[in-house]
Amino acid sequence: KKRKAEEDPGGDAGGVEQPDLDSADVLKLLEPLDRGAMHYILQISCLQHPAVLEEVRRYVDRDPAHRKLFVRGLGWDTTTETLKGVFSQSGEVDEAVIIRDKATQKSRGFGFVSFKHMDGALRALKEPSKRIDGRMTACQFASTSSSSTPCSSITPSMNPPPPRPFIEDVSTRKIYVGSVPVGTSADKVLAIFSQFGEIAEGPLGFDRSTGASKGFALIIFRTSEGARKALLDPFKTIDGHQVHCKLAAEG
């Protein structure tokens, strides 16, 4: 059976004949589509139909992992109100929490921010390094499982989804920093090197239980350009001591 779209007061197909399908038929129609094609079609539908976008938001917002960010590098004096105020610029915040030592109630230098909607978290992650109370902080999804990782965006066009972007070899993005002072914190090293580009991992080289430096640090930038900028001047001063950095692949 077929019906004319113009006979349907709610139709918007401009006279194009549309098949009269029930929900089971639609599911069968979708079966041949792979994951990329499904994402592409759904993205176009979200952009053209607000009701579809709202339904997608309602669905993904059910899982708090899609809306919750982990924030590290916080200053000891940063308050919950300040943390919430910074991230509220990206979207409505449900909750902001700074983790404190149970005995002393002093900040442990990290916290969590939960948005009302996932798109607030996505906007915040467009600039994962944020300056809060004079310190450079870094944020990421609190859960790194595949179920909570957002799908790669697909360019809205009538063409098939583009291929995944090329990922640069880690050897061009990984920096070794030598002679790091024992009393220097990982947050201090992160703040210095975040100025050159987004950091994908690190700094490594700090004792997990005490946080003390092991005398070196390893930093992996998101792109080789970040590493290149950091190495324009291989000598840097941290806590009054000169350190030397180079590509980790150089030995």
C-alpha positions in Angstrom: 0.0 0.0 0.0 1.1 3.5 -0.7 -0.3 6.9 0.2 0.3 10.4 -1.1 2.3 12.5 1.4 0.3 15.6 0.5 -2.8 13.8 1.8 -1.3 13.6 5.2 -1.6 17.0 7.0 1.5 16.2 9.0 3.6 15.1 6.0 6.5 17.2 4.8 7.6 15.3 1.7 6.0 17.6 -0.8 3.9 15.1 -2.7 6.4 12.3 -2.8 4.8 8.9 -2.5 5.8 7.2 0.7 5.5 3.5 1.6 2.9 2.7 4.3 5.2 0.8 6.7 4.6 -0.4 10.3 7.4 -0.5 12.9 8.3 -4.1 12.1 8.8 -3.1 8.4 11.0 -0.2 9.4 13.2 -2.4 11.5 13.7 -4.8 8.5 14.4 -1.9 6.3 17.2 -0.8 8.7 18.8 -4.3 9.0 21.1 -4.0 6.0 22.6 -0.7 7.2 26.0 -0.8 8.9 27.0 1.3 11.9 28.5 4.1 9.9 25.4 4.4 7.7 23.1 4.4 10.7 25.1 7.2 12.4 25.1 9.2 9.2 21.3 8.9 8.7 20.6 9.6 12.3 22.8 12.7 12.3 21.0 14.1 9.3 17.7 13.4 11.0 18.8 15.1 14.2 19.9 18.2 12.3 16.6 18.5 10.3 14.1 17.3 12.9 14.3 18.8 16.4 12.0 16.1 17.7 14.5 13.4 16.7 17.3 15.3 18.3 15.4 15.6 21.6 14.6 11.9 21.6 18.3 11.1 21.1 19.3 13.4 23.9 16.7 11.8 26.2 18.0 8.4 25.4 21.8 9.1 25.9 21.2 11.2 29.0 19.8 8.2 30.8 23.4 7.0 31.5 25.3 9.4 33.8 28.6 8.2 32.3 27.6 10.1 29.1 27.3 13.4 31.1 30.1 13.1 33.8 33.6 14.5 33.4 36.7 13.9 35.5 38.7 17.1 36.2 42.3 17.0 37.4 44.9 19.6 38.3 42.6 21.6 40.6 44.2 24.0 43.1 43.9 23.2 46.8 41.8 26.3 47.4 39.4 25.8 44.5 35.8 25.6 45.7 32.9 23.5 44.4 31.1 26.8 43.4 34.1 27.9 41.3 34.3 24.5 39.6 30.6 24.5 38.8 30.8 28.1 37.6 33.5 27.4 35.1 31.8 24.4 33.5 28.3 26.0 33.6 29.6 28.1 30.6 29.3 24.9 28.5 25.9 23.8 29.7 23.6 23.2 32.7 25.5 21.5 35.5 23.6 19.0 37.7 26.4 18.5 40.2 30.1 19.5 40.8 32.2 17.7 43.4 35.7 18.2 44.6 37.2 15.1 46.1 38.7 15.7 49.6 40.9 13.8 52.0 38.7 12.0 54.5 40.9 12.9 57.4 42.0 16.5 56.7 39.2 17.5 54.3 41.8 19.1 52.0 41.3 18.9 48.3 43.0 16.0 46.6 43.4 18.1 43.4 40.6 16.5 41.3 36.9 16.4 41.1 33.8 15.5 38.9 31.3 17.5 37.0 27.9 16.1 35.9 26.0 17.9 33.2 22.2 17.7 32.7 22.7 16.8 29.1 25.6 15.0 27.2 25.9 17.9 24.8 27.1 20.1 27.7 29.9 17.7 28.4 30.8 17.6 24.7 31.0 21.4 24.5 33.2 21.4 27.6 35.6 18.8 26.0 36.1 21.0 23.0 38.6 22.8 25.2 39.8 20.0 27.7 42.4 22.3 29.2 40.9 25.1 31.3 42.5 27.6 33.6 40.8 27.6 37.0 42.1 29.8 39.9 45.3 30.4 38.0 46.0 26.7 37.4 45.8 24.8 34.2 43.4 21.8 34.6 42.5 19.0 32.3 39.1 17.2 31.9 37.9 14.0 30.2 35.0 11.7 30.4 35.0 10.1 33.9 34.3 6.7 32.2 36.6 5.6 29.4 34.6 2.5 28.5 33.5 2.1 24.9 29.9 2.4 25.9 30.4 6.0 27.2 32.7 7.2 24.4 30.8 9.5 22.0 30.7 8.5 18.4 32.9 10.3 15.9 31.1 13.1 14.2 30.1 12.6 10.6 30.1 15.5 8.1 26.5 16.3 7.2 26.3 15.9 3.4 24.7 13.6 0.9 27.9 11.6 0.6 28.8 8.5 2.6 30.5 9.0 6.0 34.2 10.1 5.6 37.0 7.7 6.7 38.4 7.9 10.2 41.1 10.5 10.6 44.7 9.4 10.4 46.3 8.9 13.9 49.9 10.1 14.1 52.5 7.6 15.3 53.0 7.9 19.1 56.7 8.2 18.6 56.2 11.7 17.1 54.0 12.8 20.0 55.8 11.3 23.1 58.2 13.5 25.0 60.7 12.5 27.7 61.5 15.1 30.4 64.7 14.5 32.4 65.9 15.8 35.8 62.4 16.5 37.2 62.8 17.6 40.8 61.6 15.1 43.4 59.3 17.6 45.0 57.6 18.6 41.7 54.0 17.4 41.3 52.4 15.9 38.2 50.0 18.8 38.1 52.9 21.3 37.8 54.4 19.4 34.8 50.9 19.1 33.2 50.3 22.8 33.6 53.6 23.7 31.9 53.3 21.4 28.9 49.6 21.9 28.4 50.5 25.4 27.0 51.9 23.7 23.9 49.0 21.5 23.0 46.4 19.1 24.2 47.9 16.2 26.2 46.5 12.7 25.4 48.2 10.9 28.3 50.5 11.7 31.2 52.5 13.0 32.7 53.9 9.5 33.7 56.8 9.0 36.0 55.2 9.7 39.4 54.7 7.3 42.3 51.0 6.3 42.4 50.8 6.2 46.1 52.8 9.2 47.1 52.7 11.3 44.0 56.5 11.9 44.2 58.5 12.4 41.1 60.8 9.5 39.9 63.1 12.0 38.4 61.6 12.0 34.9 58.3 12.4 33.1 56.7 11.1 29.9 54.1 13.1 28.1 52.1 12.1 25.1 50.5 15.0 23.1 47.4 14.6 21.1 49.3 15.7 17.9 52.9 15.8 16.8 52.5 19.6 16.5 52.1 19.9 20.2 55.3 18.0 20.8 57.1 20.1 18.2 56.1 23.3 19.9 57.2 21.9 23.3 60.6 21.0 21.9 61.3 24.4 20.3 63.0 25.2 23.5 64.2 21.8 25.0 65.3 23.4 28.3 62.6 24.5 30.7 62.6 25.6 34.4 60.3 23.7 36.8 60.3 24.7 40.5 63.7 26.5 40.1 65.4 23.5 38.4 66.3 23.2 34.7 64.9 20.2 33.0 65.6 18.9 29.5 63.1 17.4 27.2 63.3 15.4 23.9 61.3 12.9 21.9 61.1 9.7 23.9 62.0 7.8 20.7 65.5 9.3 20.8 66.4 7.1 23.6 
